[in-house]
Amino acid sequence: MDIFEKVAGNMGPLGQYADQGYGYFSFPKLEGDISNHMYFRGKPVLVWSLNNYLGLANHPEIRKADTAASEQFGLAAPMGARMMSGQTSYHQQLEQELAAFENKEAAYLLNFGYMGMVSIIDSMLDRHDVVVYDSESHACILDGLRLHIGKRFVFPHNDLEKFESQIKHARKVADLSGGGILVITEGVFGMPGDLGNLKGILQFKEKYGFRLLVDDAHGFGTMGSTGAGTSQEQNVMDGVDVYFGTFAKAMAGIGAFVASEKRIIKALTFKMRSQIYAKSLPLPMVVGSLKRLDMIRTHPELREKLWTIVNALQAGLREKGFDIGKTQSPVTPVFLQGGPIEATQVIADLRENFGIFCSVVIYPVVPKGVIMLRLIPTASHTLEDVSITINAFAEVRKNLDAGKYATGGIPALADKF
């Protein structure tokens, strides 16, 4: 078979809807300043799909810092990879401040979160080592594990009984192979919004002798008394051996970091292929991240505003009888019943008739027959936004329950593509 024929003929579970939904359900274009109110296809919409948790994306102080750094350095500096010619004092300063914020000895900047996590796993493990990981781990973790040629064992999401069963097995295998054990989980799981049971996992650490890596992309900046993340929220910062956070969520930027003991970070800086062979993070992004971290540390009111909106939205949805699962974080899923046809009609109704833009998730990410609407509250939202959204969701549920979406009660979308 010609490789082009195979690639073009297998679009994957998401690509199967490419022709029907491109530009509307997939790759939609939100326009205007990043905010709770933007434009979609020329119409104003109330947006709940941006991971701009603290509202920093368009904060005046952030915009000022980004602009000043761009004017001073341009977007090219520094040229080259960190190891060769891309090292700067600003990169080192950001790493030192992140390490201190996470109560770790050292930290290392990463150009992107996804590739960074893949490379962390690849760099830490060899064929003798064993991995135990949560079944709902992010795709970047799963892709990192594909590079691991040693044994790996998965446990059902947050199931500590099954976790102990798997860690027992891992201990036996590691003892025979002469390797170590790495446990991987998330701080905040990005779809259901619940927290990884870090405290529960760590109660087995001394007995079975493993190291714990936590992906806290959605927890960094949002969870804990100072925003240091889920490990701080659960009071287990010292128990987390390797902490991973991204700048793409609460920091409203690009890039990521890993924090751990000095000896581990030193080893990673010389082994992570995703950084050794990649251009250094541009200075405006590094200087901008320094400002963002400072805002997280010195403006707790941003996190307080976020949680005011989170609590109002989640309490209001529950009061209206909506199923929002077991979320313990700002991530707010709303579970409805229906298939792909109903899902498209629900989203179309929300966008076209209620002016609300949120993301929709269907099978295979969630079980067949389930529609998950995913809301991301931010410090930019208002209590009025919350009220408008809850009322709109109530109306949409009435239409869904009445079968209007299954029978084409909402105008066809063909003319919108």
VEXMI-294194 format. One record per residue (C-alpha): residue in one letter; x, y, z. Coordinates in steps of 0.2 Angstrom, whole numbers. Example, Ala and Ser with C-alpha at 12.3 -4.5 7.8 and 13.67 -1.06 7.14 Angstrom:
REM VEXMI-294194
['A',[62,-22,39]]
['S',[68,-5,36]]
This chain:
REM VEXMI-294194
['M',[0,0,0]]
['D',[6,18,-4]]
['I',[9,26,13]]
['F',[-1,42,7]]
['E',[-16,31,4]]
['K',[-15,23,22]]
['V',[-12,40,30]]
['A',[-26,49,21]]
['G',[-38,34,24]]
['N',[-35,34,42]]
['M',[-40,50,50]]
['G',[-41,43,68]]
['P',[-56,45,80]]
['L',[-57,64,79]]
['G',[-53,66,61]]
['Q',[-68,55,56]]
['Y',[-78,71,59]]
['A',[-66,83,50]]
['D',[-77,86,34]]
['Q',[-93,89,44]]
['G',[-86,100,58]]
['Y',[-70,109,53]]
['G',[-71,127,58]]
['Y',[-86,125,69]]
['F',[-83,110,81]]
['S',[-65,108,77]]
['F',[-52,122,74]]
['P',[-65,136,78]]
['K',[-58,153,77]]
['L',[-61,164,92]]
['E',[-57,182,88]]
['G',[-55,198,98]]
['D',[-45,201,114]]
['I',[-43,186,125]]
['S',[-57,188,137]]
['N',[-73,181,144]]
['H',[-81,189,130]]
['M',[-75,186,112]]
['Y',[-82,184,94]]
['F',[-86,168,85]]
['R',[-90,170,67]]
['G',[-94,188,69]]
['K',[-105,186,84]]
['P',[-101,190,102]]
['V',[-100,175,113]]
['L',[-97,171,132]]
['V',[-82,160,132]]
['W',[-79,146,144]]
['S',[-65,136,134]]
['L',[-49,146,138]]
['N',[-37,139,151]]
['N',[-34,157,156]]
['Y',[-37,153,174]]
['L',[-30,169,183]]
['G',[-35,181,169]]
['L',[-17,185,165]]
['A',[-18,183,146]]
['N',[-23,201,144]]
['H',[-19,209,161]]
['P',[-12,226,159]]
['E',[4,222,169]]
['I',[7,207,159]]
['R',[4,215,142]]
['K',[16,229,148]]
['A',[30,216,153]]
['D',[28,206,137]]
['T',[28,222,126]]
['A',[44,229,135]]
['A',[53,212,133]]
['S',[49,210,115]]
['E',[55,228,111]]
['Q',[71,225,121]]
['F',[75,208,115]]
['G',[65,204,99]]
['L',[58,186,97]]
['A',[74,178,91]]
['A',[85,180,106]]
['P',[93,169,112]]
['M',[99,160,96]]
['G',[103,141,98]]
['A',[99,128,111]]
['R',[103,131,129]]
['M',[117,119,130]]
['M',[126,127,115]]
['S',[122,146,114]]
['G',[105,149,121]]
['Q',[109,151,140]]
['T',[104,167,148]]
['S',[104,174,166]]
['Y',[85,176,164]]
['H',[82,158,160]]
['Q',[92,154,176]]
['Q',[83,166,186]]
['L',[66,159,181]]
['E',[72,142,185]]
['Q',[78,147,202]]
['E',[62,156,206]]
['L',[51,141,201]]
['A',[61,129,211]]
['A',[59,140,227]]
['F',[41,142,223]]
['E',[39,123,222]]
['N',[50,120,237]]
['K',[62,110,227]]
['E',[81,112,225]]
['A',[81,115,207]]
['A',[71,117,191]]
['Y',[73,116,172]]
['L',[64,126,159]]
['L',[55,117,145]]
['N',[50,124,128]]
['F',[33,115,128]]
['G',[24,105,141]]
['Y',[19,90,130]]
['M',[36,87,123]]
['G',[44,90,139]]
['M',[34,77,148]]
['V',[38,64,135]]
['S',[56,68,136]]
['I',[56,68,155]]
['I',[50,50,155]]
['D',[62,45,141]]
['S',[77,53,151]]
['M',[73,45,168]]
['L',[70,27,163]]
['D',[79,13,155]]
['R',[74,-5,151]]
['H',[77,-11,169]]
['D',[65,1,176]]
['V',[46,-1,180]]
['V',[32,12,178]]
['V',[16,12,187]]
['Y',[3,25,181]]
['D',[-15,31,182]]
['S',[-26,25,169]]
['E',[-33,43,165]]
['S',[-15,50,163]]
['H',[-13,64,149]]
['A',[-8,59,132]]
['C',[9,67,134]]
['I',[12,54,148]]
['L',[6,40,137]]
['D',[17,45,123]]
['G',[32,46,135]]
['L',[28,28,141]]
['R',[28,22,123]]
['L',[46,26,122]]
['H',[49,16,138]]
['I',[55,-2,133]]
['G',[54,-9,151]]
['K',[39,-15,160]]
['R',[24,-3,164]]
['F',[8,-6,174]]
['V',[-8,4,174]]
['F',[-20,6,189]]
['P',[-38,11,187]]
['H',[-41,30,190]]
['N',[-37,34,208]]
['D',[-40,16,214]]
['L',[-28,14,229]]
['E',[-32,-4,231]]
['K',[-28,-8,213]]
['F',[-13,4,214]]
['E',[-6,-6,229]]
['S',[-8,-22,219]]
['Q',[1,-15,204]]
['I',[15,-8,215]]
['K',[18,-24,223]]
['H',[20,-32,206]]
['A',[31,-18,200]]
['R',[42,-21,216]]
['K',[45,-39,212]]
['V',[49,-35,194]]
['A',[61,-21,198]]
['D',[70,-32,211]]
['L',[72,-45,197]]
['S',[78,-33,184]]
['G',[89,-22,195]]
['G',[79,-7,191]]
['G',[69,6,200]]
['I',[50,11,200]]
['L',[43,27,194]]
['V',[25,31,198]]
['I',[16,44,187]]
['T',[0,53,190]]
['E',[-8,70,188]]
['G',[-12,84,201]]
['V',[-28,89,192]]
['F',[-35,78,179]]
['G',[-39,90,165]]
['M',[-56,82,159]]
['P',[-65,76,175]]
['G',[-57,90,185]]
['D',[-54,78,200]]
['L',[-37,77,209]]
['G',[-24,64,209]]
['N',[-24,55,226]]
['L',[-6,60,230]]
['K',[-8,58,248]]
['G',[-15,41,246]]
['I',[-1,35,234]]
['L',[12,42,245]]
['Q',[7,31,260]]
['F',[14,17,250]]
['K',[31,25,246]]
['E',[42,19,260]]
['K',[35,2,260]]
['Y',[38,-1,241]]
['G',[52,11,237]]
['F',[46,21,222]]
['R',[48,39,216]]
['L',[33,50,211]]
['L',[32,61,196]]
['V',[16,73,196]]
['D',[10,82,180]]
['D',[1,97,188]]
['A',[-3,107,172]]
['H',[-20,112,178]]
['G',[-15,113,197]]
['F',[0,125,195]]
['G',[-6,143,199]]
['T',[-24,137,204]]
['M',[-22,125,218]]
['G',[-14,127,236]]
['S',[-13,141,248]]
['T',[0,151,237]]
['G',[-5,143,220]]
['A',[10,131,221]]
['G',[-1,117,215]]
['T',[-10,101,220]]
['S',[5,94,230]]
['Q',[3,110,241]]
['E',[-16,108,242]]
['Q',[-14,90,249]]
['N',[1,95,260]]
['V',[13,83,251]]
['M',[26,94,243]]
['D',[40,85,250]]
['G',[34,68,245]]
['V',[33,73,227]]
['D',[50,69,219]]
['V',[47,76,202]]
['Y',[35,91,199]]
['F',[30,96,182]]
['G',[20,112,178]]
['T',[16,121,162]]
['F',[15,140,158]]
['A',[0,137,146]]
['K',[-13,137,159]]
['A',[-13,149,174]]
['M',[2,158,167]]
['A',[-6,161,151]]
['G',[10,159,141]]
['I',[20,145,133]]
['G',[33,133,140]]
['A',[34,122,155]]
['F',[46,117,169]]
['V',[52,102,179]]
['A',[57,103,197]]
['S',[66,91,208]]
['E',[83,88,217]]
['K',[98,96,210]]
['R',[106,80,205]]
['I',[91,75,195]]
['I',[88,91,187]]
['K',[107,91,182]]
['A',[105,74,174]]
['L',[89,80,165]]
['T',[98,95,157]]
['F',[111,84,149]]
['K',[99,70,144]]
['M',[82,78,138]]
['R',[83,77,119]]
['S',[68,88,118]]
['Q',[78,102,125]]
['I',[96,98,119]]
['Y',[91,98,101]]
['A',[78,113,102]]
['K',[81,131,102]]
['S',[80,140,118]]
['L',[64,148,124]]
['P',[64,166,117]]
['L',[68,179,130]]
['P',[51,188,129]]
['M',[43,172,135]]
['V',[55,170,149]]
['V',[55,188,155]]
['G',[36,187,153]]
['S',[35,171,163]]
['L',[45,180,177]]
['K',[32,193,178]]
['R',[18,180,178]]
['L',[26,170,192]]
['D',[27,186,202]]
['M',[9,190,199]]
['I',[4,173,206]]
['R',[15,176,221]]
['T',[10,194,225]]
['H',[-9,194,219]]
['P',[-18,181,228]]
['E',[-34,191,224]]
['L',[-33,184,207]]
['R',[-34,166,213]]
['E',[-48,171,226]]
['K',[-58,178,211]]
['L',[-56,162,201]]
['W',[-62,152,215]]
['T',[-77,164,218]]
['I',[-82,160,200]]
['V',[-78,142,201]]
['N',[-89,139,217]]
['A',[-103,149,210]]
['L',[-103,140,194]]
['Q',[-102,123,201]]
['A',[-114,126,215]]
['G',[-127,133,203]]
['L',[-125,119,191]]
['R',[-128,106,205]]
['E',[-143,116,211]]
['K',[-151,114,194]]
['G',[-148,95,194]]
['F',[-133,95,182]]
['D',[-121,81,184]]
['I',[-103,88,185]]
['G',[-95,73,191]]
['K',[-82,73,205]]
['T',[-72,89,200]]
['Q',[-62,97,214]]
['S',[-54,110,203]]
['P',[-59,124,192]]
['V',[-61,112,178]]
['T',[-80,110,177]]
['P',[-87,95,166]]
['V',[-106,94,163]]
['F',[-112,77,158]]
['L',[-127,75,147]]
['Q',[-134,60,138]]
['G',[-134,58,119]]
['G',[-124,54,104]]
['P',[-114,64,91]]
['I',[-129,71,83]]
['E',[-136,78,99]]
['A',[-119,84,104]]
['T',[-117,95,88]]
['Q',[-135,102,91]]
['V',[-132,106,109]]
['I',[-116,116,104]]
['A',[-125,124,90]]
['D',[-139,130,101]]
['L',[-128,136,114]]
['R',[-117,146,101]]
['E',[-131,152,89]]
['N',[-145,155,101]]
['F',[-138,158,118]]
['G',[-121,166,113]]
['I',[-111,154,124]]
['F',[-95,146,118]]
['C',[-89,130,127]]
['S',[-80,114,122]]
['V',[-89,98,119]]
['V',[-81,80,121]]
['I',[-89,64,114]]
['Y',[-83,46,112]]
['P',[-70,40,112]]
['V',[-64,52,126]]
['V',[-80,48,136]]
['P',[-91,33,135]]
['K',[-103,31,121]]
['G',[-120,39,124]]
['V',[-112,53,135]]
['I',[-109,71,130]]
['M',[-97,81,141]]
['L',[-97,100,140]]
['R',[-81,107,147]]
['L',[-81,124,156]]
['I',[-66,133,162]]
['P',[-70,147,174]]
['T',[-57,161,175]]
['A',[-54,176,186]]
['S',[-60,186,171]]
['H',[-78,179,172]]
['T',[-91,188,182]]
['L',[-106,181,193]]
['E',[-117,188,179]]
['D',[-108,177,167]]
['V',[-111,162,178]]
['S',[-130,166,180]]
['I',[-132,168,161]]
['T',[-123,152,158]]
['I',[-133,141,170]]
['N',[-150,148,164]]
['A',[-144,144,146]]
['F',[-139,126,151]]
['A',[-156,123,159]]
['E',[-165,128,143]]
['V',[-153,117,132]]
['R',[-157,103,144]]
['K',[-175,105,141]]
['N',[-173,104,122]]
['L',[-162,89,124]]
['D',[-174,80,136]]
['A',[-188,84,124]]
['G',[-179,76,109]]
['K',[-178,91,99]]
['Y',[-159,89,95]]
['A',[-162,71,89]]
['T',[-176,76,77]]
['G',[-167,91,70]]
['G',[-176,104,80]]
['I',[-161,116,79]]
['P',[-158,123,61]]
['A',[-146,113,51]]
['L',[-128,119,51]]
['A',[-123,115,34]]
['D',[-124,133,28]]
['K',[-112,138,42]]
['F',[-97,128,36]]
